Amino acid sequence: MHSKIQLSKEALRETKPSRDEYLAQPKIPLVIVLDNVTNSYNIGSFIRLADAFAIEKIIACGQLTISDKKLKKASRNEAKWVCVEYSDSTTASLQSLLKQDYTIYSVELCQTSVDYNEVTYPPKCVLVLGNERKGVSEAALQLSHQQIHIPMFGMGNSLNVSTAGAIVLAECANQMRKNA
């Protein structure tokens, strides 16, 4: 039987930049827009993902009632390393990003959506993820360049928003890093 040797926090830190270096280094030009995602744990999970992939920022949109305790627990205090903005309007946030030449992808299964793996992500991307029950709003879908989905091979029709976000974010961020 193989023994599992865990790395200490100090050993993990050896390969990472210092806190000051990390804050100063450029992030990949990828923005996550949360379209009325209301669960504090989901928002916290996106903060951890944003930190893990060193993306530009998260914009949490809508009328949010966020539990700081739940958010901190889910994000494991990584919010201090991630740019998180709050906006009352998904539409206004997306229109602003369009003016900055971002390409917008909504993660939503619909008639015109394509498999997220079949997309070649450009240098400046936005991933829109929607409400836990209702998905991405019609207004956000209308502002998107493309709708993308994750193929489902089991009996279920959907994934938790933070799980879906992790899958698509990993593909997008890894492509962007390779092509930078």
N, C-alpha and C positions, 0 to 999 in steps of 0.2 A: 504494500500500500504506500502511495506517495504521501509525504507529509507536506502540508501547506505552510509555507513560510510567509508570514505577513510582513509587509514593509512598515516601518514606523513612520509617524508623521514627519519626523526629521529627514528620513531617507526619501520620502516622497517630495519634500520641499527642495531637496538638492537639485532636482531637475526643473524646478519652476523658477520664474523670475521673482524678485523681491516684490513686496506689496507696492512700493513706489514705482518700480519698473513696470509692473502689470498695469497700474493705473495710467501710466504715461504711454504705454505701447498702443499702436493703432489696433482697433477692433475690425473684424470683417464687416463690410457694409451690408449687414443683414438685420432687418427690423422685424420683430414679432409684434403684431397688432392683435390684441385680445378684444374681440368684438362682444362685449357684454358677458364675458366670462365672470361668473359671480362667486365661485367657490375659492375661498382664501387658500386652501391647500393646492388647488390647481395653479393659481397665480404664483404661489411660492415655488411650485415645481418648475414653472417657466423661468423663474429667477435663477434657479440652480442650473437649468439648461443653458440659459444665456451666459452664465459664468463659465460653464464647462466648455462651451464652444467659442467663447470670447467674441460674442456678437455685439453690434453697435448699441442696440437698446430694445426695450420692451415698451409698448404703449398700451396701457390698460384703459379701455374705453367703456363708457356707459355710466349709469348711476350705480356706483359700487359702494357696498357696505362691507368693508374689509375688516376682518378680525386680525389685529396686529399679532396676537398670540399665535394663532393658527398660521399666519403668513410667515412669521419668524421660524416656527417649528418646521414648516415645509421647506423654506428656503435655506435653512440652517445658517442664517445670518449672512448669506452671500449677497444680499441686497446692497451692501456697502461697496461691492465691486462691480455692480451692474447699474447702468443708466435705466431707471424706470420712470416713465412719465405717465401722468394720468390725464385723461381727456373726457369731457362729457360727450363728445361726438366722434364716432368711428368715421363717419363721412368726412368731416372736416380734417381729421388726421390723415386719412387716405388721400384726400385732395392735396394736402400739403406735401405728402411724400411723392405724389405724381409730379408736382411742380419741380421736385428735386431729382427727377428722372429715375425713380425707382420703378422696377417692374413688380406688379402686385399679383400674388398667387393666393387664392382662397382655398383652404383645405375643406372641401365640401363635395360630397358625392351628388352630382346632378347630371342632366342629360349631356352636357358638353364637357364634363370633367375628364381629365386624362390621368393615367397612372403616374403617380409622383416620380417613379423611377425612370419614366420615359422623357422627363423634362431635362433640358440643358439649362441650368440656372445661370442667368447673366450676372455681371459684377455687382449690381446693386439690387437687392431683392427685399421684398416684404412678404411675410407669410401671415395670412389672416386666419385666425382660429376663432370659432364661434362659441356661443352660449351652450352650456352643458345639455340643454334640452332642445333648443330651437335651432342650433347650428349657426352658421354665418348668415347675417341679415341680408335681405334682398338688396338693400342699398349698397352694402359692401361688395356683394357679388357683381353688381352692375359696374362698379369701379375697378374691378379686377381685370387684369389682362388674360388670366387663365384660371379656371377652377381645376384643382387637382384632388385625387382621392388615393386612398390606400386600398388595394384589392383585399377583399375578405374571402377567405376560403373555408371558413367554418360556418356554423349555423347563425352566428351573430351578424348584425348589420353595421355595427359601429364600435368604436373604441372610446375610452375616456379621452377627453380633450387633451390632457397633458401627455398621455401615452401617444396619441396620434401626433401631437406636436413634436415629441421626442424623435419619432421615426422620421418625419419629414425634415425636421431641423437638421438631423444628423446628415442626411443625404445632401441637402442644400449646402450646408456649411462645408462639408468635405469636398464637394465639387468646387465651391468658390475658392477654397484654400489651394486646391490642385491647380486651378486656372489663374491664380493671382500672379 
